[in-house]
Amino acid sequence: MLENMINLIPQVFSYNTLKAMLIFISIVLIGYFVGKLVALILKIILKNILGLDKWLHDKRIMTTYSFTDLIVNITKFFIYFYFVGLSFYVISYFSNIGILIFEILNNLLIIIIVMIISYAMSEFMLRSFLYPAIQNFKYVNFILGSIRFIVLFFILVLTLSYLNILSPVLLYMFIILFGGIVISISIAIGIALGDILKEKFREIIK
């Protein structure tokens, strides 16, 4: 046993192995610094030059979170893992791992872009049309939050189905779960609206 382990040492620390390790570490480190640099430049452009967060806040599209920070963090994440995938890809023994990472990143990028666009559009619609009509209602935050959840969940299921990530069984499970969530939230919203109408009716009577 000990003799076999000793015999493995030259193989582990062979020239080709050390070269592959050096290439892997070098690419990962380059990706780390590139991600930091791109994130810094992107943050300066979006926040300080374009004023994206202020514009989105004024348009009531994103009032709670910093869209700039979200974009910057997503960009860093993708750059880091792209270089990790590249470091695997250039090493012939691990090229399949690199290809798998690239495929995951591509699908994840599509999902994130679709979800961000869907959130921005739904938030703009809710804040521009629905919120002014119900802003004085008691359960306004619950109603808006429920609608956001339903829309984003539905978009997520459609996106996963489009990317062929969901198997038919999982797709049916998501549909059933989505139906159950919609029914539950609809009942809750109905109760909330019922209470609101009662209050309005009492005010009219008085």
N, C-alpha and C positions, 0 to 999 in steps of 0.2 A: 504493500500500500504506500509506504513512505517512498519507496523507489519510484513508483509510478508518478507520485506528486513531484518528485525531483525532476523526473524526465519531462514533465509538463512545463516546467519553468522556462526553458529555452524557447518553447513554442509560444508561451504567453508573452514573453518579452522579446520576441523576434522583431526584426527590422520592419516587416510589413505590418505587424500588429501595432507597434509604437508609432509608425507613420500614420496608420488609420486613426489612432487615438489622438494624435496631434492635429490632424485635419479636422476631426470631429470637434475638438475643443476650440480650435481656432475659428471655425465657422460659427459656433454657438456664441463665442465672445464678440465676434464681429456683429452678429445679429443683435446682441444685447445693446451695444453702443449705437448701432444704426437705429434701433427702436427708440432709444432715449433721445437721439438727435432729431429724428422725424417727429416724435411726440412734442418736443419743445418747440420746434418750428411751427407745427400745426396749431399748437395752443396759442402761440403769439398771433398767428394769422387769423384764427377764428374768433378769439376773444378780444384781442387788443386792436386789430386792424379792422376786421369786418363787424365786430360787435354782435356776433350771432346770438349769444344768450339774451342780450337786451332786446333784440328784434323778436325772438321767439316769445319772450315774456310779454312784450307789448302786444303781440298778436294772440296772446293767451293760448299758444300751442303747447308750450312747456314752461310752467310757472314754478314747479317745485324743485326740479333737478337741473343741473348744469349740462346742457346738451354738448357743450364743448368738452367737458371732462369725460363724458360718455364716449364721444368719438375718439378722443385722445387715448383713453384706456383700451378701447377696442383695437385701435391701430397698433398700439404697442403689443398687445396680445398676439395679433396676427403676424406681426413682423418677427417676434420672438419665435413663435412656433413654425413659421415658414423657414427660418434659418435652421431650426432643429430638424425639420423634415429634410432640408437641403443637405445637412450634415450626414444624415442617414443615407440619402439618395446617392451621394458621390462615392460612398463606400459600397463596393459591389456586393458584399455579403449581406448588407442591410438595406439594399435599394428598395425592396418591397415595403419595408417599414416607412421609408420616405414617401413612397407613392400613396400609401394608406393615409399618412398624415396630410398630404396635399388634398386628397379627396375629402377628408373630414373637414379641413379648413374651408374648402370651396362650398360644401353644403352648409357649414356653420355661417359663412359669410352671407349666403343667400337668405338664410333664416333670419339673421340679425337685421339685414337691410329691409326685408319685408316687414318685420315686426316694428322697426323704427318708423318706417313710412306709414304703416297702419295706425300706430299709436298717434303720430303727428296729425294724420287726417281725421281720426276719430276725435282727438282732443279739440281740434279746430272746429269740427262740426258741433260737438257738445257745448263748447264754450261760446260759440257764436250764435247758436239757434236754441238749444234746449235749456242751457243754464239761465239765460235771461228770463225765460218763462217760468222757471221753478225756483229761482234763487231765494225766494222768501219761504219756501216750504221747509218743514221740519226735517225731512229725511232727504234733503237734496244731495248730500255727500254720499249717502248709501245708494241712491238711485244712479248717480253718475258713476260711482265705483263699480256697481254691478254691470252697467252697460259696457264699461271699459273692459271688464273681465270677460264678458261674453264675446265681445268682438275680437279681442286678442286671442282668446282660446280657440275660437272658430278659425281665425286666420292661421294660427299655428298648426292646427290639424290639417287644413288644406295645403299648407306649405310642405309639411312632412309627407303627405300623400303624394304631392307633385314630385318630390325628390325621391320617391320610392323607398323611403326610409321605413315607413310603416308597412308591415305585412297586413294582408286582409283581416286576419284575426285581431291584430292590434288596432287597425282602423275601425272595425266594428265596435271594439271596446271603447275607443275614444268617442265614437258617435253616441254610444249608449251613455257614457259618462257625461258627455256634453249635453245630451238631452235631459239627464237627471239634474245637472247643474242649472240649465235654463229653466226647467220647471220649478225648482226650488227658489231660484232668484225671482222668477215671475210671481210666485205666490207671495214672497216677501215684499216685492214691490207693490203688488196688489193690496196687501194689508196696509203698507205705508201710505199709498194713495188713498185708500179708504179712510184712514185717519185724517189725512189732509182735507178730503172732501167733507168729512164731518165737521171739522173746524170751520171751513169756509161756509158750510150750511148754517152753522150756529151763528156766525158773524152776520149772515144775511138776515136771519130771523130777528136778531137783536136790532 
